[in-house]
């Protein structure tokens, strides 16, 4: 019996197919806009506790929605990062980019 080196053929159904999940990506974009609106309300215009005006009504309506958007965004980001692998070069690039923008 002779041993020969042959490449192992993989069955096409065993290889996971990389497909874009555009509906989830669109939902992430909407969540990003909601988070920006939440930060604008909370840190920008704010609301006065004793006054009733349009800004206060908007702040009271958007604040809990913004909190839910943050939680959903974190869950979706964790779903996409679950199978990713850690690369030190990518981490170093991110740290250097953060330092650059903080000094700028």
N, CA, C and O atoms as a Tinker XYZ file with bonds, in Angstrom:
   416  protein
     1  N      0.840000   -1.167000    0.000000    73     2
     2  CA     0.000000    0.000000    0.000000    64     1     3
     3  C      0.887000    1.233000    0.000000    63     2     4     5
     4  O      1.800000    1.370000    0.815000    81     3
     5  N      0.609000    2.081000   -0.889000    73     3     6
     6  CA     1.431000    3.273000   -1.108000    64     5     7
     7  C      0.713000    4.508000   -0.562000    63     6     8     9
     8  O     -0.479000    4.699000   -0.807000    81     7
     9  N      1.444000    5.345000    0.181000    73     7    10
    10  CA     0.876000    6.585000    0.715000    64     9    11
    11  C      1.172000    7.720000   -0.238000    63    10    12    13
    12  O      2.330000    7.989000   -0.554000    81    11
    13  N      0.161000    8.363000   -0.682000    73    11    14
    14  CA     0.335000    9.513000   -1.567000    64    13    15
    15  C     -0.271000   10.730000   -0.896000    63    14    16    17
    16  O     -1.273000   10.635000   -0.187000    81    15
    17  N      0.345000   11.866000   -1.129000    73    15    18
    18  CA    -0.184000   13.103000   -0.572000    64    17    19
    19  C     -1.160000   13.712000   -1.562000    63    18    20    21
    20  O     -0.784000   14.148000   -2.650000    81    19
    21  N     -2.384000   13.730000   -1.172000    73    19    22
    22  CA    -3.417000   14.314000   -2.002000    64    21    23
    23  C     -4.128000   15.394000   -1.186000    63    22    24    25
    24  O     -4.372000   15.224000    0.008000    81    23
    25  N     -4.450000   16.482000   -1.832000    73    23    26
    26  CA    -5.174000   17.509000   -1.085000    64    25    27
    27  C     -6.551000   17.012000   -0.669000    63    26    28    29
    28  O     -7.225000   16.298000   -1.412000    81    27
    29  N     -6.942000   17.397000    0.507000    73    27    30
    30  CA    -8.250000   16.987000    1.012000    64    29    31
    31  C     -9.310000   17.865000    0.364000    63    30    32    33
    32  O     -9.275000   19.092000    0.459000    81    31
    33  N    -10.229000   17.220000   -0.280000    73    31    34
    34  CA   -11.313000   17.956000   -0.936000    64    33    35
    35  C    -12.387000   18.265000    0.098000    63    34    36    37
    36  O    -12.862000   17.378000    0.807000    81    35
    37  N    -12.751000   19.510000    0.167000    73    35    38
    38  CA   -13.813000   19.911000    1.089000    64    37    39
    39  C    -15.146000   19.924000    0.363000    63    38    40    41
    40  O    -15.263000   20.346000   -0.787000    81    39
    41  N    -16.117000   19.455000    1.069000    73    39    42
    42  CA   -17.462000   19.494000    0.512000    64    41    43
    43  C    -17.966000   20.931000    0.554000    63    42    44    45
    44  O    -17.803000   21.609000    1.569000    81    43
    45  N    -18.569000   21.401000   -0.516000    73    43    46
    46  CA   -19.022000   22.793000   -0.551000    64    45    47
    47  C    -20.052000   23.127000    0.521000    63    46    48    49
    48  O    -20.159000   24.282000    0.933000    81    47
    49  N    -20.809000   22.136000    0.979000    73    47    50
    50  CA   -21.819000   22.445000    1.986000    64    49    51
    51  C    -21.210000   22.609000    3.378000    63    50    52    53
    52  O    -21.888000   23.105000    4.278000    81    51
    53  N    -19.961000   22.210000    3.585000    73    51    54
    54  CA   -19.314000   22.367000    4.884000    64    53    55
    55  C    -18.675000   23.740000    5.061000    63    54    56    57
    56  O    -18.423000   24.164000    6.189000    81    55
    57  N    -18.413000   24.429000    3.972000    73    55    58
    58  CA   -17.797000   25.744000    4.049000    64    57    59
    59  C    -18.895000   26.773000    4.273000    63    58    60    61
    60  O    -19.820000   26.888000    3.469000    81    59
    61  N    -18.790000   27.520000    5.368000    73    59    62
    62  CA   -19.850000   28.519000    5.602000    64    61    63
    63  C    -19.801000   29.623000    4.557000    63    62    64    65
    64  O    -18.735000   30.135000    4.216000    81    63
    65  N    -20.947000   29.965000    4.071000    73    63    66
    66  CA   -21.045000   30.986000    3.031000    64    65    67
    67  C    -21.127000   32.357000    3.682000    63    66    68    69
    68  O    -21.959000   32.592000    4.559000    81    67
    69  N    -20.252000   33.267000    3.243000    73    67    70
    70  CA   -20.255000   34.622000    3.777000    64    69    71
    71  C    -21.274000   35.443000    2.999000    63    70    72    73
    72  O    -21.080000   35.735000    1.820000    81    71
    73  N    -22.353000   35.809000    3.663000    73    71    74
    74  CA   -23.378000   36.624000    3.032000    64    73    75
    75  C    -23.546000   37.881000    3.854000    63    74    76    77
    76  O    -23.484000   37.851000    5.083000    81    75
    77  N    -23.755000   38.970000    3.174000    73    75    78
    78  CA   -24.012000   40.230000    3.868000    64    77    79
    79  C    -25.424000   40.198000    4.420000    63    78    80    81
    80  O    -26.366000   39.761000    3.759000    81    79
    81  N    -25.540000   40.666000    5.629000    73    79    82
    82  CA   -26.858000   40.760000    6.248000    64    81    83
    83  C    -27.248000   42.233000    6.237000    63    82    84    85
    84  O    -27.122000   42.941000    7.236000    81    83
    85  N    -27.722000   42.667000    5.084000    73    83    86
    86  CA   -27.970000   44.093000    4.888000    64    85    87
    87  C    -29.074000   44.622000    5.787000    63    86    88    89
    88  O    -29.044000   45.791000    6.174000    81    87
    89  N    -30.044000   43.793000    6.126000    73    87    90
    90  CA   -31.109000   44.287000    7.000000    64    89    91
    91  C    -30.576000   44.585000    8.404000    63    90    92    93
    92  O    -30.997000   45.559000    9.028000    81    91
    93  N    -29.661000   43.762000    8.903000    73    91    94
    94  CA   -29.074000   44.014000   10.217000    64    93    95
    95  C    -28.138000   45.216000   10.149000    63    94    96    97
    96  O    -28.083000   46.009000   11.089000    81    95
    97  N    -27.407000   45.360000    9.052000    73    95    98
    98  CA   -26.525000   46.516000    8.893000    64    97    99
    99  C    -27.334000   47.816000    8.814000    63    98   100   101
   100  O    -26.930000   48.836000    9.372000    81    99
   101  N    -28.457000   47.777000    8.132000    73    99   102
   102  CA   -29.331000   48.950000    8.071000    64   101   103
   103  C    -29.887000   49.282000    9.456000    63   102   104   105
   104  O    -29.985000   50.451000    9.831000    81   103
   105  N    -30.243000   48.257000   10.202000    73   103   106
   106  CA   -30.725000   48.474000   11.565000    64   105   107
   107  C    -29.638000   49.106000   12.437000    63   106   108   109
   108  O    -29.930000   49.964000   13.269000    81   107
   109  N    -28.375000   48.678000   12.246000    73   107   110
   110  CA   -27.265000   49.292000   12.988000    64   109   111
   111  C    -27.115000   50.769000   12.633000    63   110   112   113
   112  O    -26.833000   51.587000   13.508000    81   111
   113  N    -27.298000   51.115000   11.377000    73   111   114
   114  CA   -27.198000   52.525000   10.962000    64   113   115
   115  C    -28.301000   53.343000   11.617000    63   114   116   117
   116  O    -28.052000   54.447000   12.101000    81   115
   117  N    -29.527000   52.806000   11.637000    73   115   118
   118  CA   -30.635000   53.506000   12.287000    64   117   119
   119  C    -30.353000   53.659000   13.782000    63   118   120   121
   120  O    -30.629000   54.707000   14.367000    81   119
   121  N    -29.798000   52.604000   14.399000    73   119   122
   122  CA   -29.451000   52.688000   15.815000    64   121   123
   123  C    -28.380000   53.752000   16.059000    63   122   124   125
   124  O    -28.442000   54.473000   17.056000    81   123
   125  N    -27.410000   53.855000   15.168000    73   123   126
   126  CA   -26.378000   54.894000   15.310000    64   125   127
   127  C    -27.002000   56.289000   15.290000    63   126   128   129
   128  O    -26.636000   57.150000   16.090000    81   127
   129  N    -27.939000   56.507000   14.377000    73   127   130
   130  CA   -28.606000   57.807000   14.316000    64   129   131
   131  C    -29.426000   58.074000   15.577000    63   130   132   133
   132  O    -29.492000   59.207000   16.054000    81   131
   133  N    -30.044000   57.034000   16.109000    73   131   134
   134  CA   -30.807000   57.196000   17.340000    64   133   135
   135  C    -29.890000   57.513000   18.515000    63   134   136   137
   136  O    -30.251000   58.309000   19.382000    81   135
   137  N    -28.705000   56.899000   18.554000    73   135   138
   138  CA   -27.742000   57.175000   19.621000    64   137   139
   139  C    -27.231000   58.607000   19.514000    63   138   140   141
   140  O    -27.061000   59.286000   20.526000    81   139
   141  N    -26.989000   59.063000   18.296000    73   139   142
   142  CA   -26.553000   60.455000   18.109000    64   141   143
   143  C    -27.642000   61.413000   18.581000    63   142   144   145
   144  O    -27.348000   62.410000   19.240000    81   143
   145  N    -28.892000   61.120000   18.249000    73   143   146
   146  CA   -30.000000   61.968000   18.700000    64   145   147
   147  C    -30.105000   61.945000   20.223000    63   146   148   149
   148  O    -30.366000   62.973000   20.846000    81   147
   149  N    -29.904000   60.786000   20.812000    73   147   150
   150  CA   -29.950000   60.666000   22.271000    64   149   151
   151  C    -28.862000   61.519000   22.928000    63   150   152   153
   152  O    -29.119000   62.227000   23.901000    81   151
   153  N    -27.638000   61.443000   22.381000    73   151   154
   154  CA   -26.556000   62.253000   22.939000    64   153   155
   155  C    -26.816000   63.745000   22.744000    63   154   156   157
   156  O    -26.478000   64.557000   23.605000    81   155
   157  N    -27.409000   64.095000   21.630000    73   155   158
   158  CA   -27.739000   65.499000   21.391000    64   157   159
   159  C    -28.761000   65.992000   22.413000    63   158   160   161
   160  O    -28.645000   67.102000   22.932000    81   159
   161  N    -29.758000   65.163000   22.695000    73   159   162
   162  CA   -30.789000   65.549000   23.658000    64   161   163
   163  C    -30.204000   65.631000   25.065000    63   162   164   165
   164  O    -30.406000   66.618000   25.771000    81   163
   165  N    -29.483000   64.595000   25.464000    73   163   166
   166  CA   -28.999000   64.527000   26.847000    64   165   167
   167  C    -27.891000   65.542000   27.109000    63   166   168   169
   168  O    -27.908000   66.229000   28.130000    81   167
   169  N    -26.932000   65.641000   26.195000    73   167   170
   170  CA   -25.770000   66.509000   26.424000    64   169   171
   171  C    -25.888000   67.854000   25.706000    63   170   172   173
   172  O    -25.121000   68.772000   25.996000    81   171
   173  N    -26.812000   67.980000   24.797000    73   171   174
   174  CA   -26.935000   69.210000   24.033000    64   173   175
   175  C    -27.979000   70.142000   24.591000    63   174   176   177
   176  O    -27.673000   71.030000   25.388000    81   175
   177  N    -29.229000   69.939000   24.168000    73   175   178
   178  CA   -30.276000   70.866000   24.597000    64   177   179
   179  C    -30.724000   70.604000   26.022000    63   178   180   181
   180  O    -31.139000   71.528000   26.721000    81   179
   181  N    -30.644000   69.355000   26.462000    73   179   182
   182  CA   -31.063000   69.035000   27.820000    64   181   183
   183  C    -32.525000   69.343000   28.062000    63   182   184   185
   184  O    -33.252000   69.697000   27.134000    81   183
   185  N    -32.953000   69.214000   29.284000    73   183   186
   186  CA   -34.316000   69.597000   29.614000    64   185   187
   187  C    -34.365000   70.170000   31.030000    63   186   188   189
   188  O    -33.625000   69.749000   31.919000    81   187
   189  N    -35.243000   71.126000   31.207000    73   187   190
   190  CA   -35.435000   71.759000   32.500000    64   189   191
   191  C    -36.599000   71.059000   33.201000    63   190   192   193
   192  O    -37.642000   70.830000   32.588000    81   191
   193  N    -36.430000   70.722000   34.462000    73   191   194
   194  CA   -37.472000   69.920000   35.126000    64   193   195
   195  C    -38.797000   70.649000   35.344000    63   194   196   197
   196  O    -39.835000   69.991000   35.416000    81   195
   197  N    -38.806000   71.965000   35.452000    73   195   198
   198  CA   -40.053000   72.665000   35.778000    64   197   199
   199  C    -40.709000   73.361000   34.591000    63   198   200   201
   200  O    -41.762000   73.980000   34.746000    81   199
   201  N    -40.113000   73.270000   33.428000    73   199   202
   202  CA   -40.672000   73.966000   32.265000    64   201   203
   203  C    -41.283000   72.949000   31.301000    63   202   204   205
   204  O    -40.760000   71.849000   31.124000    81   203
   205  N    -42.395000   73.337000   30.683000    73   203   206
   206  CA   -43.002000   72.484000   29.661000    64   205   207
   207  C    -42.914000   73.204000   28.324000    63   206   208   209
   208  O    -43.573000   74.220000   28.106000    81   207
   209  N    -42.090000   72.662000   27.432000    73   207   210
   210  CA   -41.975000   73.199000   26.083000    64   209   211
   211  C    -41.640000   72.052000   25.134000    63   210   212   213
   212  O    -41.589000   70.893000   25.545000    81   211
   213  N    -41.414000   72.376000   23.875000    73   211   214
   214  CA   -41.165000   71.349000   22.861000    64   213   215
   215  C    -39.863000   70.610000   23.150000    63   214   216   217
   216  O    -39.796000   69.395000   22.966000    81   215
   217  N    -38.838000   71.312000   23.594000    73   215   218
   218  CA   -37.556000   70.674000   23.888000    64   217   219
   219  C    -37.692000   69.638000   25.003000    63   218   220   221
   220  O    -37.134000   68.545000   24.907000    81   219
   221  N    -38.419000   69.974000   26.040000    73   219   222
   222  CA   -38.608000   69.023000   27.137000    64   221   223
   223  C    -39.400000   67.798000   26.691000    63   222   224   225
   224  O    -39.060000   66.671000   27.052000    81   223
   225  N    -40.448000   68.013000   25.912000    73   223   226
   226  CA   -41.249000   66.889000   25.425000    64   225   227
   227  C    -40.406000   65.975000   24.541000    63   226   228   229
   228  O    -40.504000   64.752000   24.633000    81   227
   229  N    -39.582000   66.569000   23.690000    73   227   230
   230  CA   -38.697000   65.782000   22.829000    64   229   231
   231  C    -37.654000   65.036000   23.650000    63   230   232   233
   232  O    -37.363000   63.873000   23.371000    81   231
   233  N    -37.093000   65.690000   24.653000    73   231   234
   234  CA   -36.075000   65.056000   25.495000    64   233   235
   235  C    -36.663000   63.885000   26.269000    63   234   236   237
   236  O    -36.039000   62.828000   26.363000    81   235
   237  N    -37.838000   64.061000   26.814000    73   235   238
   238  CA   -38.471000   62.992000   27.586000    64   237   239
   239  C    -38.841000   61.813000   26.682000    63   238   240   241
   240  O    -38.802000   60.665000   27.124000    81   239
   241  N    -39.197000   62.078000   25.434000    73   239   242
   242  CA   -39.579000   61.004000   24.507000    64   241   243
   243  C    -38.370000   60.261000   23.952000    63   242   244   245
   244  O    -38.432000   59.046000   23.767000    81   243
   245  N    -37.276000   60.961000   23.683000    73   243   246
   246  CA   -36.131000   60.332000   23.003000    64   245   247
   247  C    -35.160000   59.669000   23.971000    63   246   248   249
   248  O    -34.457000   58.738000   23.579000    81   247
   249  N    -35.097000   60.111000   25.204000    73   247   250
   250  CA   -34.110000   59.561000   26.132000    64   249   251
   251  C    -34.231000   58.047000   26.329000    63   250   252   253
   252  O    -33.221000   57.358000   26.185000    81   251
   253  N    -35.396000   57.488000   26.647000    73   251   254
   254  CA   -35.455000   56.022000   26.803000    64   253   255
   255  C    -35.245000   55.276000   25.494000    63   254   256   257
   256  O    -34.709000   54.168000   25.493000    81   255
   257  N    -35.659000   55.866000   24.385000    73   255   258
   258  CA   -35.440000   55.232000   23.084000    64   257   259
   259  C    -33.939000   55.161000   22.789000    63   258   260   261
   260  O    -33.453000   54.170000   22.245000    81   259
   261  N    -33.220000   56.212000   23.151000    73   259   262
   262  CA   -31.774000   56.219000   22.960000    64   261   263
   263  C    -31.063000   55.181000   23.810000    63   262   264   265
   264  O    -30.092000   54.568000   23.366000    81   263
   265  N    -31.544000   54.981000   25.031000    73   263   266
   266  CA   -30.951000   53.945000   25.885000    64   265   267
   267  C    -31.164000   52.558000   25.299000    63   266   268   269
   268  O    -30.258000   51.725000   25.327000    81   267
   269  N    -32.348000   52.308000   24.770000    73   267   270
   270  CA   -32.611000   51.014000   24.133000    64   269   271
   271  C    -31.765000   50.846000   22.875000    63   270   272   273
   272  O    -31.325000   49.739000   22.565000    81   271
   273  N    -31.535000   51.946000   22.148000    73   271   274
   274  CA   -30.715000   51.873000   20.937000    64   273   275
   275  C    -29.284000   51.484000   21.280000    63   274   276   277
   276  O    -28.656000   50.727000   20.539000    81   275
   277  N    -28.762000   51.988000   22.390000    73   275   278
   278  CA   -27.399000   51.624000   22.806000    64   277   279
   279  C    -27.314000   50.143000   23.104000    63   278   280   281
   280  O    -26.363000   49.482000   22.685000    81   279
   281  N    -28.291000   49.608000   23.819000    73   279   282
   282  CA   -28.280000   48.185000   24.162000    64   281   283
   283  C    -28.385000   47.324000   22.907000    63   282   284   285
   284  O    -27.652000   46.345000   22.763000    81   283
   285  N    -29.287000   47.681000   22.001000    73   283   286
   286  CA   -29.426000   46.912000   20.750000    64   285   287
   287  C    -28.157000   46.978000   19.908000    63   286   288   289
   288  O    -27.750000   45.977000   19.318000    81   287
   289  N    -27.528000   48.154000   19.850000    73   287   290
   290  CA   -26.303000   48.302000   19.075000    64   289   291
   291  C    -25.194000   47.433000   19.648000    63   290   292   293
   292  O    -24.443000   46.814000   18.894000    81   291
   293  N    -25.079000   47.377000   20.970000    73   291   294
   294  CA   -24.065000   46.529000   21.589000    64   293   295
   295  C    -24.327000   45.054000   21.310000    63   294   296   297
   296  O    -23.388000   44.303000   21.046000    81   295
   297  N    -25.572000   44.631000   21.363000    73   295   298
   298  CA   -25.895000   43.230000   21.089000    64   297   299
   299  C    -25.583000   42.851000   19.641000    63   298   300   301
   300  O    -25.023000   41.785000   19.385000    81   299
   301  N    -25.938000   43.710000   18.707000    73   299   302
   302  CA   -25.669000   43.415000   17.300000    64   301   303
   303  C    -24.176000   43.430000   17.026000    63   302   304   305
   304  O    -23.678000   42.585000   16.281000    81   303
   305  N    -23.449000   44.379000   17.616000    73   303   306
   306  CA   -21.998000   44.419000   17.423000    64   305   307
   307  C    -21.345000   43.177000   18.000000    63   306   308   309
   308  O    -20.419000   42.630000   17.401000    81   307
   309  N    -21.813000   42.723000   19.156000    73   307   310
   310  CA   -21.292000   41.488000   19.734000    64   309   311
   311  C    -21.580000   40.283000   18.863000    63   310   312   313
   312  O    -20.760000   39.370000   18.774000    81   311
   313  N    -22.738000   40.270000   18.220000    73   311   314
   314  CA   -23.083000   39.173000   17.308000    64   313   315
   315  C    -22.110000   39.113000   16.136000    63   314   316   317
   316  O    -21.687000   38.030000   15.732000    81   315
   317  N    -21.750000   40.288000   15.584000    73   315   318
   318  CA   -20.830000   40.301000   14.452000    64   317   319
   319  C    -19.392000   40.024000   14.878000    63   318   320   321
   320  O    -18.609000   39.510000   14.080000    81   319
   321  N    -19.027000   40.351000   16.111000    73   319   322
   322  CA   -17.657000   40.153000   16.575000    64   321   323
   323  C    -17.422000   38.783000   17.198000    63   322   324   325
   324  O    -16.296000   38.479000   17.592000    81   323
   325  N    -18.436000   37.961000   17.298000    73   323   326
   326  CA   -18.337000   36.686000   17.990000    64   325   327
   327  C    -17.275000   35.773000   17.371000    63   326   328   329
   328  O    -16.489000   35.170000   18.102000    81   327
   329  N    -17.236000   35.661000   16.064000    73   327   330
   330  CA   -16.307000   34.751000   15.401000    64   329   331
   331  C    -15.042000   35.425000   14.904000    63   330   332   333
   332  O    -14.230000   34.781000   14.238000    81   331
   333  N    -14.851000   36.694000   15.205000    73   331   334
   334  CA   -13.647000   37.362000   14.716000    64   333   335
   335  C    -12.458000   36.999000   15.591000    63   334   336   337
   336  O    -12.611000   36.670000   16.768000    81   335
   337  N    -11.277000   37.064000   15.002000    73   335   338
   338  CA   -10.072000   36.728000   15.751000    64   337   339
   339  C     -9.315000   38.012000   16.109000    63   338   340   341
   340  O     -9.423000   39.028000   15.422000    81   339
   341  N     -8.553000   37.940000   17.193000    73   339   342
   342  CA    -7.804000   39.087000   17.691000    64   341   343
   343  C     -6.515000   39.224000   16.903000    63   342   344   345
   344  O     -5.782000   38.250000   16.733000    81   343
   345  N     -6.233000   40.433000   16.419000    73   343   346
   346  CA    -4.987000   40.721000   15.714000    64   345   347
   347  C     -4.328000   41.906000   16.396000    63   346   348   349
   348  O     -4.927000   42.975000   16.511000    81   347
   349  N     -3.096000   41.718000   16.850000    73   347   350
   350  CA    -2.407000   42.758000   17.591000    64   349   351
   351  C     -2.175000   43.994000   16.731000    63   350   352   353
   352  O     -2.249000   45.114000   17.237000    81   351
   353  N     -1.896000   43.815000   15.442000    73   351   354
   354  CA    -1.661000   44.961000   14.553000    64   353   355
   355  C     -2.900000   45.842000   14.458000    63   354   356   357
   356  O     -2.800000   47.069000   14.459000    81   355
   357  N     -4.057000   45.215000   14.378000    73   355   358
   358  CA    -5.307000   45.954000   14.295000    64   357   359
   359  C     -5.562000   46.720000   15.601000    63   358   360   361
   360  O     -6.010000   47.867000   15.579000    81   359
   361  N     -5.273000   46.075000   16.730000    73   359   362
   362  CA    -5.433000   46.706000   18.030000    64   361   363
   363  C     -4.489000   47.894000   18.171000    63   362   364   365
   364  O     -4.893000   48.951000   18.657000    81   363
   365  N     -3.235000   47.733000   17.753000    73   363   366
   366  CA    -2.257000   48.815000   17.833000    64   365   367
   367  C     -2.667000   49.991000   16.948000    63   366   368   369
   368  O     -2.525000   51.149000   17.341000    81   367
   369  N     -3.170000   49.691000   15.768000    73   367   370
   370  CA    -3.636000   50.740000   14.867000    64   369   371
   371  C     -4.789000   51.524000   15.497000    63   370   372   373
   372  O     -4.843000   52.748000   15.378000    81   371
   373  N     -5.702000   50.834000   16.159000    73   371   374
   374  CA    -6.824000   51.487000   16.824000    64   373   375
   375  C     -6.333000   52.385000   17.965000    63   374   376   377
   376  O     -6.813000   53.508000   18.121000    81   375
   377  N     -5.391000   51.899000   18.751000    73   375   378
   378  CA    -4.857000   52.701000   19.859000    64   377   379
   379  C     -4.154000   53.945000   19.327000    63   378   380   381
   380  O     -4.350000   55.037000   19.859000    81   379
   381  N     -3.340000   53.795000   18.289000    73   379   382
   382  CA    -2.644000   54.941000   17.723000    64   381   383
   383  C     -3.610000   55.956000   17.123000    63   382   384   385
   384  O     -3.389000   57.163000   17.216000    81   383
   385  N     -4.659000   55.473000   16.519000    73   383   386
   386  CA    -5.673000   56.362000   15.951000    64   385   387
   387  C     -6.396000   57.140000   17.060000    63   386   388   389
   388  O     -6.673000   58.329000   16.905000    81   387
   389  N     -6.698000   56.468000   18.173000    73   387   390
   390  CA    -7.352000   57.149000   19.291000    64   389   391
   391  C     -6.425000   58.213000   19.890000    63   390   392   393
   392  O     -6.872000   59.312000   20.219000    81   391
   393  N     -5.149000   57.892000   20.029000    73   391   394
   394  CA    -4.196000   58.863000   20.568000    64   393   395
   395  C     -4.070000   60.061000   19.646000    63   394   396   397
   396  O     -4.029000   61.201000   20.108000    81   395
   397  N     -4.007000   59.810000   18.331000    73   395   398
   398  CA    -3.884000   60.890000   17.362000    64   397   399
   399  C     -5.069000   61.840000   17.454000    63   398   400   401
   400  O     -4.885000   63.056000   17.510000    81   399
   401  N     -6.295000   61.294000   17.469000    73   399   402
   402  CA    -7.479000   62.145000   17.500000    64   401   403
   403  C     -7.667000   62.832000   18.852000    63   402   404   405
   404  O     -8.224000   63.928000   18.911000    81   403
   405  N     -7.211000   62.205000   19.939000    73   403   406
   406  CA    -7.328000   62.871000   21.227000    64   405   407
   407  C     -6.342000   64.030000   21.338000    63   406   408   409
   408  O     -6.637000   65.028000   21.995000    81   407
   409  N     -5.179000   63.912000   20.709000    73   407   410
   410  CA    -4.219000   65.010000   20.715000    64   409   411
   411  C     -4.621000   66.111000   19.737000    63   410   412   413
   412  O     -4.288000   67.279000   19.940000    81   411
   413  N     -5.320000   65.748000   18.702000    73   411   414
   414  CA    -5.761000   66.728000   17.708000    64   413   415
   415  C     -6.810000   67.630000   18.309000    63   414   416
   416  O     -7.313000   68.527000   17.633000    81   415
